[in-house]
Amino acid sequence: MERASLRGLLHDPRYRHLRRRALIAAAAGVVFGVLLGGWRIGLTAAILAWAADAVYRARTMSTVPAWRRASAAERRTEAQLKKLERNGYLTLHARAIPGSEAQIDHLVVGPTGVYAVDSEKWDKRLPVRVQTHRKLFHGPFNRKPRLDEARWEAAQASDLISKALGREITVVPSLAIYGPAIPWRILNIRDVDVFSGGLVRKWITKRERSLTTAEIDAIYRAAERVLPARYPE
C-alpha cells in the first residue's frame, strides 16, 4: 500500500513542481560536486538550487493551481489583474456558474465596476475581423457562440449577485484575446467588449469610478458565495 501511495504521489500533477525542484537540486549538486571536487560543495549547491526554485515559484505562482488551469491565456490575464490590487480591485478566478459547465475565468470587482473577463488563446496565424459590430470572425470561424457564452455568463453572475445583495449589480462581459493581432483597441460586439489581452487593465481602469470601498467588499463577498470555485481546495 505504501509503494502504491508513493507511486501515486510521484504521478500526481499537484506535485509536479516538487519533482522539478528535486531534479534541479540534484543536477546542481552533481555538477558542482564534480567540478569543484567535494560532496559538501555539491550538497550546498543542491540546497541553494532548491531554495532558489522555491523563491521563484512563490513569486510567480498563480492563485489557481497550474495543473488545474485551462490555458496559458488565463495565467497571462491573472498576472495583469494582480497589479490592480493596489488600486482597490478584487478578483476571483475560475468561478463556476451553478447548474452548468460554464466558467467565468476572472471576475473583477473594483472602483469602476464589476467585470467578467474570459481569456482566449487563438491561433495567431488567422486574422480577426468583425462585420457590422455583430459578427466576430477568427479566420473562417464565426465566434458568435463564444460571444453568446460570455454574455450569458456575465448575465448569470449579475443575476446571482443582485439577488444575494437585494439590489441590481451589472457585470460587464468581455473577451481578452491572445495570439492574433486585434485590429481595434476595444470594440463592443453583441454586447461583449472584445480586445487584445494586453489591454485588460486599461479596459477596466479607464472607466468612471462608480463603487465605494464598502460596495466593492460587499459585492466581492456575495460573488464569492454565489459563484463557487471551479476547483475547490
Residue pairs with C-beta under 8 A, 6 or more apart in sequence:
9 15
10 19
13 67
14 65
14 67
16 66
16 67
17 57
17 66
20 53
21 50
21 53
21 54
21 57
22 50
24 49
24 50
24 53
25 46
25 47
25 49
25 50
25 53
26 46
27 49
28 42
28 45
28 46
28 48
28 49
29 42
29 43
29 45
29 46
29 49
30 42
31 45
32 41
32 42
32 44
32 45
33 39
33 41
33 42
33 43
33 45
34 42
36 42
62 69
62 75
62 78
62 79
62 93
63 78
63 93
64 74
64 78
64 93
64 94
64 231
65 231
66 75
68 94
68 230
68 231
69 75
69 94
70 94
70 103
70 105
71 119
71 121
72 121
72 178
73 119
73 120
73 121
73 176
73 178
73 197
74 93
74 94
74 105
74 106
74 119
76 119
76 178
76 197
77 105
77 106
77 117
77 119
77 176
77 197
77 200
78 91
78 93
78 106
80 197
80 198
80 200
80 201
81 89
81 91
81 106
81 108
81 117
81 200
81 201
82 91
83 201
84 91
84 108
84 110
84 201
84 204
84 205
85 91
87 110
87 111
87 205
88 110
88 111
88 213
88 216
89 108
89 109
89 110
89 111
89 204
90 108
90 109
90 110
90 216
90 217
90 220
91 106
91 107
91 108
91 109
92 104
92 106
92 107
92 220
92 223
92 224
92 227
92 229
93 105
93 106
93 107
94 103
94 104
94 105
94 229
94 230
94 231
95 103
95 104
95 107
95 157
95 223
95 227
95 228
95 229
95 230
96 102
96 103
96 227
96 228
96 229
96 230
97 103
97 104
97 153
97 156
97 157
97 227
98 160
98 226
98 227
98 228
100 156
102 149
102 152
102 153
102 156
103 153
103 230
104 116
104 117
104 118
104 153
104 154
104 157
104 227
105 117
105 118
105 119
106 115
106 116
106 117
106 118
106 119
107 114
107 115
107 116
107 117
107 157
107 171
107 223
107 227
108 114
108 115
108 116
108 117
108 204
109 115
109 211
109 216
109 219
109 220
109 223
110 204
110 211
110 216
111 209
111 210
111 211
111 216
112 204
112 205
112 206
112 207
112 208
112 209
112 210
112 211
113 170
113 172
113 207
113 210
113 211
114 157
114 158
114 161
114 169
114 170
114 171
114 172
114 211
114 219
114 223
115 171
115 172
115 174
115 203
115 204
116 150
116 153
116 154
116 157
116 171
116 172
116 173
116 174
117 174
117 176
117 200
118 146
118 149
118 150
118 153
118 173
118 174
118 175
118 176
119 176
119 178
119 197
120 146
120 175
120 176
120 177
120 178
120 197
121 178
121 179
122 128
122 138
122 177
122 178
122 179
122 180
123 138
123 139
123 179
123 180
124 179
124 180
124 181
125 180
126 138
126 139
126 140
126 141
126 180
127 138
127 139
127 180
127 181
128 136
128 137
128 138
128 177
128 180
128 181
128 182
128 183
129 136
129 137
129 183
130 136
130 137
130 184
130 187
130 189
130 194
131 137
133 187
133 188
133 189
134 189
134 190
135 142
135 144
135 189
136 142
136 143
136 144
136 146
136 147
136 189
136 190
136 194
137 143
138 180
144 190
146 175
147 175
147 189
147 190
147 192
147 194
148 190
150 173
150 174
150 175
150 192
151 173
151 190
151 191
151 192
153 173
154 171
154 172
154 173
155 171
155 173
157 171
157 223
157 227
158 168
158 169
158 170
158 171
160 226
160 227
161 169
161 171
161 219
161 222
161 223
161 226
161 227
162 168
162 169
163 226
164 222
164 225
164 226
165 218
165 219
165 222
169 219
172 193
173 191
173 192
173 193
174 192
174 193
174 194
174 195
174 200
174 203
175 192
175 193
175 194
175 195
176 195
176 196
176 197
176 199
176 200
177 194
177 195
177 196
177 197
178 196
178 197
181 196
182 194
182 195
182 196
184 195
185 195
185 196
185 199
186 193
186 194
186 195
186 199
186 203
187 193
187 194
187 195
188 194
193 203
195 203
211 219
